[in-house]
Amino acid sequence: MAKKLALIASKGTLDWAYPPFILASTAAALDYEVSIFFTFYGLTLLKKDLNDLKVSPLGNPAMPMPVPMPNFIQMLPGMESIATMMMKQKIADKGVASIEDLRTACLESGVKFIACQMTVDLFDFKPSDFIGGIEFGGAASFFEFAGESDVNLFI
Amino acid sequence: MDFAKEVDASGLNCPLPILRCKKGLSELEAAQVLKVIATDPGSVKDFNAFCAQTGHALLQLDQDGKTFTFYIKKRAD
């Protein structure tokens, strides 16, 4: 019987978008059955438009920067966009997949996406904001597959 | 070595070489051989792990500088 992987994706920044999609697509390639429960800011990863995914050096001291940058400069308007642009450039230069590509790879290999209904209501998201082929559910629907999974991760 | 299909994953980083390999294998019949070219230095360990977990056979691994070539035989279903 196939192994099963259950992930919770709770973060909505460009950098933290990677771990759930990399692990899910790879597990699917290893013949796992995979489900991801997207909650809170993780719901951003299910939007049709992924341009909301940004990365900020502010409050993120481990982020490698070309030159050392104090926090008060990182808070200037436009710094987040510049950091995001630089990160996307680096991703492309290094042959790292885009989030769009990894998400498509997940869907094509049968990874199940579940959007947290409570967060959708909380943030007034519209179902039409999201890509097709996803399900909506609550904590109980997470445990429906997590309870019988071999690997469970909260990201 | 004879192979039925070739996948070039040069310049691609984790997990893309594995994903391309999986896709390539899905287009083959059992016992046919897939050739995969990769430049990701982590791919050697990853392809070994992929084959160990899925039951496909890693027949041969060649290294030419920073380029790795894998020959993988598809498992019987």
gemmi code that builds the backbone of each chain (N, CA, C; Angstrom):
import gemmi

chains = {
    "A": [
        ("MET", (0.834, -1.205, 0.000), (0.000, 0.000, 0.000), (0.867, 1.252, 0.000)),
        ("ALA", (0.425, 2.266, -0.703), (1.233, 3.492, -0.803), (1.378, 4.178, 0.557)),
        ("LYS", (2.542, 4.769, 0.777), (2.727, 5.575, 1.979), (1.946, 6.881, 1.822)),
        ("LYS", (1.696, 7.532, 2.954), (0.916, 8.777, 2.897), (1.637, 9.908, 3.615)),
        ("LEU", (1.515, 11.101, 3.051), (2.118, 12.307, 3.631), (1.029, 13.347, 3.843)),
        ("ALA", (1.012, 13.919, 5.041), (0.065, 15.004, 5.339), (0.848, 16.244, 5.724)),
        ("LEU", (0.572, 17.352, 5.032), (1.259, 18.604, 5.327), (0.246, 19.670, 5.715)),
        ("ILE", (0.671, 20.552, 6.630), (-0.071, 21.781, 6.860), (0.800, 22.919, 6.348)),
        ("ALA", (0.271, 23.728, 5.443), (0.996, 24.885, 4.924), (0.371, 26.128, 5.537)),
        ("SER", (1.132, 26.815, 6.397), (0.539, 27.924, 7.146), (1.178, 29.275, 6.831)),
        ("LYS", (2.181, 29.283, 5.948), (2.899, 30.539, 5.704), (2.714, 31.024, 4.271)),
        ("GLY", (2.691, 32.332, 4.111), (2.374, 32.911, 2.804), (3.434, 33.843, 2.258)),
        ("THR", (4.710, 33.487, 2.480), (5.774, 34.284, 1.869), (6.448, 33.454, 0.777)),
        ("LEU", (7.169, 34.143, -0.110), (7.784, 33.466, -1.259), (8.743, 32.365, -0.812)),
        ("ASP", (9.542, 32.635, 0.222), (10.511, 31.629, 0.674), (9.805, 30.418, 1.301)),
        ("TRP", (8.819, 30.689, 2.144), (8.143, 29.584, 2.830), (7.098, 28.891, 1.960)),
        ("ALA", (6.913, 29.368, 0.752), (6.037, 28.662, -0.183), (6.737, 27.406, -0.705)),
        ("TYR", (8.066, 27.404, -0.660), (8.816, 26.288, -1.244), (8.687, 24.954, -0.505)),
        ("PRO", (8.939, 24.929, 0.832), (8.956, 23.608, 1.482), (7.722, 22.742, 1.246)),
        ("PRO", (6.491, 23.274, 1.387), (5.361, 22.354, 1.169), (5.288, 21.814, -0.261)),
        ("PHE", (5.529, 22.691, -1.253), (5.399, 22.225, -2.638), (6.554, 21.314, -3.052)),
        ("ILE", (7.765, 21.578, -2.546), (8.903, 20.695, -2.871), (8.679, 19.316, -2.251)),
        ("LEU", (8.303, 19.306, -0.976), (8.108, 18.013, -0.306), (6.939, 17.248, -0.910)),
        ("ALA", (5.856, 17.962, -1.204), (4.669, 17.288, -1.739), (4.932, 16.709, -3.126)),
        ("SER", (5.578, 17.494, -4.009), (5.822, 17.000, -5.367), (6.814, 15.845, -5.351)),
        ("THR", (7.827, 15.932, -4.473), (8.816, 14.850, -4.399), (8.188, 13.589, -3.818)),
        ("ALA", (7.392, 13.757, -2.772), (6.727, 12.586, -2.181), (5.827, 11.914, -3.212)),
        ("ALA", (5.129, 12.723, -4.009), (4.263, 12.149, -5.043), (5.110, 11.363, -6.050)),
        ("ALA", (6.305, 11.879, -6.370), (7.203, 11.167, -7.290), (7.685, 9.855, -6.672)),
        ("LEU", (7.703, 9.805, -5.347), (8.106, 8.585, -4.634), (6.886, 7.698, -4.333)),
        ("ASP", (5.793, 7.979, -5.030), (4.565, 7.183, -4.937), (3.807, 7.331, -3.627)),
        ("TYR", (4.036, 8.407, -2.887), (3.214, 8.687, -1.713), (1.858, 9.238, -2.171)),
        ("GLU", (0.844, 9.001, -1.358), (-0.403, 9.760, -1.510), (-0.242, 10.993, -0.638)),
        ("VAL", (-0.470, 12.178, -1.212), (-0.155, 13.410, -0.491), (-1.368, 14.320, -0.391)),
        ("SER", (-1.574, 14.879, 0.794), (-2.582, 15.920, 0.976), (-1.950, 17.098, 1.695)),
        ("ILE", (-2.313, 18.295, 1.273), (-1.841, 19.507, 1.952), (-3.056, 20.295, 2.432)),
        ("PHE", (-3.033, 20.647, 3.713), (-4.078, 21.480, 4.294), (-3.525, 22.901, 4.387)),
        ("PHE", (-4.141, 23.837, 3.663), (-3.663, 25.223, 3.628), (-4.485, 26.052, 4.589)),
        ("THR", (-3.799, 26.669, 5.552), (-4.528, 27.435, 6.552), (-3.862, 28.788, 6.787)),
        ("PHE", (-4.620, 29.717, 7.306), (-4.137, 31.083, 7.510), (-3.368, 31.591, 6.277)),
        ("TYR", (-2.153, 32.113, 6.460), (-1.471, 32.769, 5.329), (-1.086, 31.778, 4.245)),
        ("GLY", (-1.083, 30.502, 4.596), (-0.801, 29.466, 3.598), (-1.826, 29.450, 2.477)),
        ("LEU", (-3.026, 29.998, 2.730), (-4.055, 30.045, 1.680), (-3.604, 30.857, 0.474)),
        ("THR", (-2.696, 31.788, 0.702), (-2.151, 32.594, -0.388), (-1.545, 31.700, -1.478)),
        ("LEU", (-1.054, 30.532, -1.071), (-0.408, 29.621, -2.028), (-1.407, 28.994, -2.988)),
        ("LEU", (-2.691, 29.127, -2.692), (-3.714, 28.541, -3.558), (-4.357, 29.567, -4.479)),
        ("LYS", (-3.919, 30.829, -4.356), (-4.544, 31.855, -5.192), (-4.123, 31.708, -6.646)),
        ("LYS", (-5.032, 32.098, -7.532), (-4.709, 32.073, -8.961), (-3.503, 32.961, -9.218)),
        ("ASP", (-3.503, 34.121, -8.592), (-2.419, 35.091, -8.771), (-1.426, 34.950, -7.619)),
        ("LEU", (-0.236, 34.472, -7.949), (0.764, 34.236, -6.906), (1.667, 35.453, -6.667)),
        ("ASN", (1.278, 36.593, -7.259), (2.119, 37.783, -7.086), (2.082, 38.350, -5.671)),
        ("ASP", (1.124, 37.847, -4.838), (1.099, 38.287, -3.443), (2.244, 37.677, -2.640)),
        ("LEU", (2.919, 36.681, -3.205), (4.025, 36.044, -2.489), (5.261, 36.935, -2.553)),
        ("LYS", (5.674, 37.398, -1.372), (6.834, 38.291, -1.319), (7.775, 37.805, -0.234)),
        ("VAL", (8.995, 38.328, -0.254), (9.934, 37.982, 0.798), (10.486, 39.291, 1.354)),
        ("SER", (10.593, 39.363, 2.673), (11.096, 40.586, 3.287), (12.346, 40.288, 4.109)),
        ("PRO", (13.379, 41.108, 3.936), (14.560, 40.939, 4.780), (14.302, 41.455, 6.204)),
        ("LEU", (13.207, 42.234, 6.367), (12.919, 42.842, 7.671), (12.563, 41.767, 8.704)),
        ("GLY", (13.257, 41.779, 9.803), (12.993, 40.776, 10.837), (13.426, 39.390, 10.414)),
        ("ASN", (14.294, 39.314, 9.402), (14.740, 38.024, 8.858), (16.264, 38.062, 8.746)),
        ("PRO", (16.948, 38.092, 9.899), (18.391, 38.352, 9.890), (19.212, 37.290, 9.167)),
        ("ALA", (18.657, 36.107, 8.939), (19.429, 35.061, 8.274), (19.392, 35.186, 6.756)),
        ("MET", (18.565, 36.107, 6.232), (18.467, 36.213, 4.777), (19.750, 36.806, 4.212)),
        ("PRO", (20.421, 36.055, 3.301), (21.669, 36.576, 2.746), (21.397, 37.824, 1.901)),
        ("MET", (22.147, 38.882, 2.147), (22.002, 40.131, 1.391), (23.354, 40.464, 0.764)),
        ("PRO", (23.341, 41.118, -0.410), (24.614, 41.463, -1.050), (25.469, 42.383, -0.172)),
        ("VAL", (24.808, 43.282, 0.548), (25.538, 44.123, 1.508), (24.750, 44.125, 2.819)),
        ("PRO", (25.456, 44.237, 3.953), (24.748, 44.261, 5.231), (23.774, 45.433, 5.262)),
        ("MET", (22.547, 45.190, 5.753), (21.536, 46.244, 5.701), (20.815, 46.357, 7.034)),
        ("PRO", (20.943, 47.510, 7.687), (20.262, 47.655, 8.984), (18.740, 47.667, 8.816)),
        ("ASN", (18.038, 47.304, 9.886), (16.579, 47.220, 9.832), (15.920, 48.517, 9.359)),
        ("PHE", (16.452, 49.668, 9.790), (15.758, 50.917, 9.451), (15.812, 51.210, 7.956)),
        ("ILE", (16.759, 50.618, 7.238), (16.772, 50.777, 5.780), (15.802, 49.781, 5.143)),
        ("GLN", (15.738, 48.582, 5.759), (14.841, 47.558, 5.211), (13.379, 47.977, 5.304)),
        ("MET", (13.059, 48.927, 6.214), (11.652, 49.325, 6.320), (11.258, 50.394, 5.320)),
        ("LEU", (12.197, 50.903, 4.553), (11.856, 51.948, 3.588), (10.903, 51.403, 2.519)),
        ("PRO", (10.015, 52.281, 2.027), (9.065, 51.833, 1.000), (9.812, 51.238, -0.199)),
        ("GLY", (9.312, 50.135, -0.706), (9.907, 49.527, -1.900), (10.953, 48.467, -1.608)),
        ("MET", (11.437, 48.406, -0.359), (12.498, 47.445, -0.060), (12.017, 45.993, -0.214)),
        ("GLU", (10.744, 45.772, 0.160), (10.202, 44.419, 0.064), (10.116, 43.978, -1.411)),
        ("SER", (9.701, 44.909, -2.263), (9.602, 44.588, -3.695), (10.979, 44.309, -4.270)),
        ("ILE", (11.965, 45.114, -3.834), (13.325, 44.913, -4.348), (13.863, 43.546, -3.899)),
        ("ALA", (13.655, 43.225, -2.618), (14.129, 41.936, -2.102), (13.451, 40.780, -2.831)),
        ("THR", (12.144, 40.941, -3.106), (11.391, 39.895, -3.801), (11.918, 39.703, -5.222)),
        ("MET", (12.186, 40.845, -5.875), (12.700, 40.792, -7.244), (14.062, 40.089, -7.279)),
        ("MET", (14.910, 40.442, -6.304), (16.242, 39.839, -6.248), (16.150, 38.332, -5.997)),
        ("MET", (15.251, 37.955, -5.112), (15.078, 36.531, -4.802), (14.588, 35.778, -6.035)),
        ("LYS", (13.626, 36.353, -6.765), (13.099, 35.677, -7.960), (14.188, 35.523, -9.025)),
        ("GLN", (15.038, 36.555, -9.137), (16.136, 36.500, -10.093), (17.097, 35.366, -9.741)),
        ("LYS", (17.402, 35.268, -8.444), (18.317, 34.236, -7.976), (17.726, 32.839, -8.197)),
        ("ILE", (16.439, 32.717, -7.945), (15.749, 31.450, -8.145), (15.875, 30.998, -9.600)),
        ("ALA", (15.665, 31.958, -10.518), (15.756, 31.638, -11.945), (17.199, 31.306, -12.331)),
        ("ASP", (18.161, 32.094, -11.825), (19.573, 31.873, -12.167), (20.072, 30.505, -11.732)),
        ("LYS", (19.571, 30.034, -10.595), (20.083, 28.783, -10.026), (19.312, 27.556, -10.491)),
        ("GLY", (18.373, 27.739, -11.422), (17.619, 26.598, -11.918), (16.662, 26.022, -10.891)),
        ("VAL", (16.257, 26.868, -9.919), (15.262, 26.432, -8.937), (13.884, 26.676, -9.545)),
        ("ALA", (12.983, 25.736, -9.340), (11.652, 25.840, -9.944), (10.886, 27.032, -9.384)),
        ("SER", (9.973, 27.595, -10.186), (9.092, 28.636, -9.667), (7.992, 27.965, -8.847)),
        ("ILE", (7.341, 28.750, -7.991), (6.243, 28.208, -7.192), (5.106, 27.719, -8.100)),
        ("GLU", (4.843, 28.470, -9.166), (3.800, 28.056, -10.119), (4.096, 26.646, -10.652)),
        ("ASP", (5.351, 26.427, -11.053), (5.727, 25.135, -11.640), (5.591, 24.003, -10.627)),
        ("LEU", (6.025, 24.268, -9.391), (5.951, 23.218, -8.373), (4.497, 22.908, -8.026)),
        ("ARG", (3.670, 23.960, -7.975), (2.257, 23.754, -7.663), (1.591, 22.940, -8.776)),
        ("THR", (1.923, 23.267, -10.026), (1.380, 22.508, -11.155), (1.845, 21.055, -11.091)),
        ("ALA", (3.136, 20.858, -10.758), (3.659, 19.489, -10.652), (2.889, 18.702, -9.587)),
        ("CYS", (2.562, 19.371, -8.482), (1.787, 18.721, -7.423), (0.420, 18.301, -7.954)),
        ("LEU", (-0.266, 19.232, -8.611), (-1.616, 18.945, -9.100), (-1.596, 17.828, -10.133)),
        ("GLU", (-0.586, 17.861, -11.019), (-0.500, 16.843, -12.071), (-0.207, 15.459, -11.500)),
        ("SER", (0.447, 15.427, -10.332), (0.772, 14.116, -9.770), (-0.238, 13.712, -8.694)),
        ("GLY", (-1.363, 14.400, -8.648), (-2.471, 13.944, -7.803), (-2.422, 14.372, -6.351)),
        ("VAL", (-1.584, 15.373, -6.029), (-1.565, 15.880, -4.649), (-2.901, 16.582, -4.377)),
        ("LYS", (-3.483, 16.282, -3.226), (-4.788, 16.850, -2.877), (-4.578, 18.137, -2.092)),
        ("PHE", (-5.253, 19.215, -2.513), (-5.165, 20.504, -1.829), (-6.468, 20.756, -1.070)),
        ("ILE", (-6.362, 21.055, 0.221), (-7.552, 21.389, 1.003), (-7.390, 22.783, 1.602)),
        ("ALA", (-8.324, 23.667, 1.318), (-8.282, 25.023, 1.853), (-9.089, 25.082, 3.138)),
        ("CYS", (-8.526, 25.706, 4.158), (-9.198, 25.833, 5.450), (-10.397, 26.781, 5.313)),
        ("GLN", (-11.604, 26.222, 5.442), (-12.829, 27.005, 5.253), (-12.923, 28.153, 6.250)),
        ("MET", (-12.508, 27.891, 7.493), (-12.585, 28.927, 8.524), (-11.750, 30.150, 8.139)),
        ("THR", (-10.516, 29.916, 7.646), (-9.664, 31.053, 7.272), (-10.214, 31.783, 6.051)),
        ("VAL", (-10.798, 31.012, 5.123), (-11.412, 31.631, 3.948), (-12.481, 32.627, 4.396)),
        ("ASP", (-13.311, 32.215, 5.375), (-14.358, 33.095, 5.908), (-13.750, 34.258, 6.680)),
        ("LEU", (-12.743, 33.950, 7.510), (-12.118, 34.959, 8.361), (-11.553, 36.116, 7.547)),
        ("PHE", (-10.887, 35.795, 6.449), (-10.235, 36.825, 5.640), (-11.106, 37.286, 4.469)),
        ("ASP", (-12.362, 36.832, 4.432), (-13.268, 37.207, 3.343), (-12.708, 36.884, 1.962)),
        ("PHE", (-12.000, 35.765, 1.853), (-11.551, 35.336, 0.531), (-12.755, 34.807, -0.233)),
        ("LYS", (-12.697, 34.933, -1.556), (-13.764, 34.382, -2.387), (-13.262, 33.088, -3.026)),
        ("PRO", (-14.141, 32.082, -3.121), (-13.702, 30.843, -3.783), (-13.112, 31.114, -5.164)),
        ("SER", (-13.591, 32.196, -5.806), (-13.085, 32.498, -7.156), (-11.652, 33.035, -7.134)),
        ("ASP", (-11.127, 33.386, -5.925), (-9.726, 33.819, -5.831), (-8.777, 32.648, -6.051)),
        ("PHE", (-9.304, 31.430, -5.843), (-8.426, 30.261, -5.795), (-8.430, 29.463, -7.098)),
        ("ILE", (-7.367, 28.686, -7.286), (-7.301, 27.802, -8.447), (-8.370, 26.712, -8.320)),
        ("GLY", (-8.686, 26.085, -9.431), (-9.690, 25.013, -9.424), (-9.100, 23.718, -8.882)),
        ("GLY", (-9.960, 22.756, -8.647), (-9.492, 21.427, -8.245), (-9.112, 21.312, -6.790)),
        ("ILE", (-9.508, 22.294, -5.959), (-9.199, 22.196, -4.532), (-10.472, 21.903, -3.754)),
        ("GLU", (-10.280, 21.411, -2.525), (-11.430, 21.163, -1.660), (-11.408, 22.163, -0.516)),
        ("PHE", (-12.559, 22.364, 0.104), (-12.634, 23.230, 1.283), (-13.042, 22.376, 2.466)),
        ("GLY", (-12.367, 22.571, 3.609), (-12.697, 21.749, 4.764), (-12.127, 22.329, 6.037)),
        ("GLY", (-12.402, 21.658, 7.146), (-11.935, 22.124, 8.441), (-10.947, 21.165, 9.077)),
        ("ALA", (-10.686, 21.394, 10.357), (-9.681, 20.602, 11.075), (-9.999, 19.114, 11.027)),
        ("ALA", (-11.288, 18.779, 11.099), (-11.649, 17.357, 11.087), (-11.259, 16.706, 9.767)),
        ("SER", (-11.361, 17.477, 8.660), (-10.992, 16.872, 7.376), (-9.480, 16.714, 7.254)),
        ("PHE", (-8.717, 17.551, 7.982), (-7.268, 17.322, 8.022), (-6.969, 15.986, 8.696)),
        ("PHE", (-7.619, 15.757, 9.853), (-7.318, 14.520, 10.587), (-7.807, 13.276, 9.855)),
        ("GLU", (-8.773, 13.467, 8.959), (-9.265, 12.328, 8.195), (-8.114, 11.668, 7.428)),
        ("PHE", (-7.201, 12.476, 6.863), (-6.062, 11.849, 6.170), (-4.800, 11.849, 7.026)),
        ("ALA", (-4.650, 12.845, 7.931), (-3.438, 12.886, 8.757), (-3.365, 11.687, 9.694)),
        ("GLY", (-4.535, 11.258, 10.181), (-4.584, 10.156, 11.135), (-4.048, 8.854, 10.576)),
        ("GLU", (-4.111, 8.711, 9.260), (-3.615, 7.468, 8.675), (-2.363, 7.702, 7.819)),
        ("SER", (-1.683, 8.844, 8.052), (-0.478, 9.152, 7.282), (0.778, 8.621, 7.963)),
        ("ASP", (1.812, 8.382, 7.142), (3.101, 7.924, 7.670), (3.948, 9.103, 8.105)),
        ("VAL", (3.769, 10.250, 7.428), (4.543, 11.448, 7.746), (3.583, 12.626, 7.840)),
        ("ASN", (3.706, 13.391, 8.935), (2.900, 14.597, 9.136), (3.820, 15.759, 9.427)),
        ("LEU", (3.686, 16.848, 8.682), (4.544, 18.011, 8.939), (3.733, 19.290, 8.974)),
        ("PHE", (4.079, 20.160, 9.898), (3.493, 21.498, 9.974), (4.524, 22.486, 9.445)),
        ("ILE", (4.154, 23.220, 8.412), (5.106, 24.162, 7.822), (4.537, 25.570, 7.890)),
    ],
    "B": [
        ("MET", (25.227, 2.368, -23.213), (24.077, 1.560, -22.787), (22.836, 1.949, -23.588)),
        ("ASP", (22.044, 0.955, -23.961), (20.810, 1.225, -24.702), (19.767, 1.833, -23.773)),
        ("PHE", (19.020, 2.781, -24.301), (17.941, 3.366, -23.503), (16.772, 3.707, -24.412)),
        ("ALA", (15.576, 3.754, -23.822), (14.368, 3.987, -24.620), (14.043, 5.463, -24.730)),
        ("LYS", (14.510, 6.255, -23.717), (14.139, 7.673, -23.689), (15.189, 8.435, -22.907)),
        ("GLU", (15.379, 9.711, -23.287), (16.362, 10.525, -22.578), (15.694, 11.782, -22.010)),
        ("VAL", (16.069, 12.134, -20.772), (15.557, 13.344, -20.139), (16.758, 14.201, -19.763)),
        ("ASP", (16.772, 15.456, -20.229), (17.884, 16.339, -19.888), (17.451, 17.315, -18.800)),
        ("ALA", (17.967, 17.115, -17.585), (17.638, 17.994, -16.454), (18.835, 18.870, -16.104)),
        ("SER", (19.681, 19.137, -17.084), (20.861, 19.976, -16.834), (20.444, 21.371, -16.393)),
        ("GLY", (21.152, 21.917, -15.411), (20.879, 23.277, -14.950), (19.709, 23.371, -13.990)),
        ("LEU", (18.997, 22.278, -13.789), (17.832, 22.313, -12.896), (18.225, 21.867, -11.492)),
        ("ASN", (17.564, 22.457, -10.519), (17.877, 22.178, -9.123), (16.766, 21.365, -8.472)),
        ("CYS", (17.067, 20.821, -7.312), (16.141, 19.994, -6.537), (14.798, 20.699, -6.365)),
        ("PRO", (13.663, 20.038, -6.548), (13.501, 18.613, -6.861), (13.259, 18.327, -8.343)),
        ("LEU", (13.565, 19.293, -9.220), (13.162, 19.142, -10.624), (13.754, 17.920, -11.325)),
        ("PRO", (15.057, 17.584, -11.118), (15.560, 16.386, -11.804), (14.760, 15.124, -11.458)),
        ("ILE", (14.381, 14.984, -10.195), (13.595, 13.814, -9.784), (12.193, 13.851, -10.419)),
        ("LEU", (11.595, 15.044, -10.447), (10.251, 15.156, -11.029), (10.281, 14.829, -12.524)),
        ("ARG", (11.335, 15.322, -13.215), (11.456, 15.031, -14.661), (11.692, 13.540, -14.898)),
        ("CYS", (12.486, 12.948, -14.004), (12.778, 11.517, -14.101), (11.494, 10.705, -13.932)),
        ("LYS", (10.725, 11.077, -12.930), (9.455, 10.375, -12.661), (8.531, 10.464, -13.871)),
        ("LYS", (8.472, 11.674, -14.463), (7.616, 11.878, -15.628), (8.114, 11.023, -16.798)),
        ("GLY", (9.430, 11.004, -16.981), (10.018, 10.206, -18.053), (9.703, 8.728, -17.885)),
        ("LEU", (9.832, 8.245, -16.659), (9.572, 6.822, -16.392), (8.110, 6.464, -16.664)),
        ("SER", (7.213, 7.428, -16.391), (5.788, 7.142, -16.565), (5.442, 6.939, -18.041)),
        ("GLU", (6.333, 7.394, -18.928), (6.068, 7.239, -20.363), (6.718, 5.976, -20.936)),
        ("LEU", (7.360, 5.184, -20.064), (8.034, 3.960, -20.518), (7.247, 2.710, -20.112)),
        ("GLU", (7.577, 1.610, -20.783), (7.051, 0.292, -20.386), (7.986, -0.287, -19.328)),
        ("ALA", (7.484, -1.261, -18.572), (8.320, -1.940, -17.577), (9.578, -2.492, -18.238)),
        ("ALA", (10.708, -2.374, -17.530), (12.018, -2.906, -17.949), (12.714, -2.049, -19.014)),
        ("GLN", (12.033, -1.013, -19.520), (12.722, -0.099, -20.434), (13.639, 0.826, -19.626)),
        ("VAL", (14.656, 1.372, -20.283), (15.661, 2.161, -19.573), (15.530, 3.653, -19.923)),
        ("LEU", (15.567, 4.473, -18.880), (15.528, 5.925, -19.038), (16.911, 6.484, -18.753)),
        ("LYS", (17.374, 7.367, -19.637), (18.652, 8.058, -19.405), (18.337, 9.461, -18.897)),
        ("VAL", (18.924, 9.850, -17.767), (18.701, 11.190, -17.215), (20.035, 11.899, -17.059)),
        ("ILE", (20.106, 13.112, -17.590), (21.314, 13.930, -17.431), (21.008, 15.030, -16.419)),
        ("ALA", (21.880, 15.200, -15.419), (21.662, 16.224, -14.394), (22.987, 16.856, -13.990)),
        ("THR", (22.892, 18.114, -13.548), (24.099, 18.807, -13.074), (23.975, 19.194, -11.601)),
        ("ASP", (22.824, 18.925, -11.005), (22.635, 19.211, -9.577), (23.535, 18.262, -8.769)),
        ("PRO", (24.485, 18.820, -7.984), (25.402, 17.956, -7.243), (24.672, 17.051, -6.238)),
        ("GLY", (23.481, 17.471, -5.794), (22.710, 16.657, -4.858), (21.997, 15.499, -5.540)),
        ("SER", (22.019, 15.486, -6.884), (21.202, 14.490, -7.598), (21.718, 13.065, -7.412)),
        ("VAL", (23.018, 12.899, -7.151), (23.559, 11.539, -6.999), (22.898, 10.845, -5.810)),
        ("LYS", (22.904, 11.543, -4.690), (22.284, 10.982, -3.490), (20.763, 10.825, -3.697)),
        ("ASP", (20.171, 11.839, -4.349), (18.714, 11.832, -4.539), (18.251, 10.709, -5.475)),
        ("PHE", (19.002, 10.468, -6.553), (18.584, 9.411, -7.482), (18.738, 8.032, -6.838)),
        ("ASN", (19.778, 7.876, -6.026), (19.914, 6.622, -5.282), (18.719, 6.432, -4.343)),
        ("ALA", (18.357, 7.499, -3.637), (17.231, 7.433, -2.699), (15.921, 7.184, -3.443)),
        ("PHE", (15.770, 7.843, -4.594), (14.553, 7.681, -5.399), (14.389, 6.217, -5.830)),
        ("CYS", (15.478, 5.650, -6.345), (15.407, 4.263, -6.822), (15.196, 3.287, -5.666)),
        ("ALA", (15.876, 3.531, -4.544), (15.733, 2.629, -3.389), (14.288, 2.610, -2.894)),
        ("GLN", (13.615, 3.759, -2.963), (12.255, 3.837, -2.418), (11.177, 3.404, -3.398)),
        ("THR", (11.456, 3.528, -4.706), (10.399, 3.240, -5.676), (10.555, 1.871, -6.331)),
        ("GLY", (11.741, 1.277, -6.233), (11.935, -0.037, -6.831), (12.417, -0.004, -8.272)),
        ("HIS", (12.610, 1.191, -8.840), (13.248, 1.272, -10.158), (14.737, 0.994, -9.958)),
        ("ALA", (15.386, 0.429, -10.978), (16.790, 0.020, -10.790), (17.752, 1.037, -11.392)),
        ("LEU", (18.661, 1.549, -10.576), (19.712, 2.438, -11.081), (20.825, 1.548, -11.630)),
        ("LEU", (20.859, 1.434, -12.961), (21.784, 0.474, -13.585), (23.199, 1.025, -13.633)),
        ("GLN", (23.293, 2.330, -13.909), (24.619, 2.898, -14.115), (24.603, 4.394, -13.851)),
        ("LEU", (25.724, 4.879, -13.310), (25.890, 6.319, -13.077), (27.244, 6.721, -13.629)),
        ("ASP", (27.238, 7.654, -14.587), (28.501, 8.170, -15.135), (28.670, 9.609, -14.702)),
        ("GLN", (29.907, 9.994, -14.438), (30.197, 11.388, -14.114), (31.210, 11.926, -15.107)),
        ("ASP", (30.880, 13.087, -15.689), (31.818, 13.766, -16.579), (31.931, 15.194, -16.074)),
        ("GLY", (32.945, 15.488, -15.296), (33.063, 16.797, -14.671), (31.908, 17.010, -13.724)),
        ("LYS", (31.099, 18.039, -14.011), (29.967, 18.337, -13.127), (28.650, 17.776, -13.664)),
        ("THR", (28.739, 16.940, -14.684), (27.528, 16.367, -15.277), (27.392, 14.895, -14.890)),
        ("PHE", (26.196, 14.552, -14.451), (25.927, 13.170, -14.056), (24.920, 12.564, -15.024)),
        ("THR", (25.158, 11.317, -15.404), (24.221, 10.616, -16.273), (23.767, 9.335, -15.571)),
        ("PHE", (22.458, 9.232, -15.437), (21.870, 8.078, -14.754), (21.138, 7.210, -15.768)),
        ("TYR", (21.260, 5.892, -15.623), (20.477, 4.953, -16.426), (19.572, 4.188, -15.472)),
        ("ILE", (18.269, 4.370, -15.641), (17.306, 3.805, -14.694), (16.339, 2.882, -15.424)),
        ("LYS", (16.257, 1.657, -14.922), (15.359, 0.664, -15.533), (14.028, 0.668, -14.792)),
        ("LYS", (12.961, 0.827, -15.544), (11.636, 0.909, -14.919), (11.237, -0.426, -14.309)),
        ("ARG", (10.665, -0.370, -13.125), (10.258, -1.588, -12.420), (9.028, -2.216, -13.097)),
        ("ALA", (8.818, -3.492, -12.813), (7.579, -4.144, -13.239), (6.471, -3.671, -12.301)),
        ("ASP", (5.279, -3.431, -12.834), (4.209, -2.886, -11.979), (3.670, -3.891, -10.980)),
    ],
}
model = gemmi.Model(1)
for chain_id, residues in chains.items():
    chain = gemmi.Chain(chain_id)
    for i, (resn, *xyz) in enumerate(residues, 1):
        res = gemmi.Residue()
        res.name, res.seqid = resn, gemmi.SeqId(i, " ")
        for name, pos in zip(("N", "CA", "C"), xyz):
            atom = gemmi.Atom()
            atom.name, atom.element = name, gemmi.Element(name[0])
            atom.pos, atom.b_iso = gemmi.Position(*pos), 0.0
            res.add_atom(atom)
        chain.add_residue(res)
    model.add_chain(chain)
structure = gemmi.Structure()
structure.add_model(model)
structure.setup_entities()
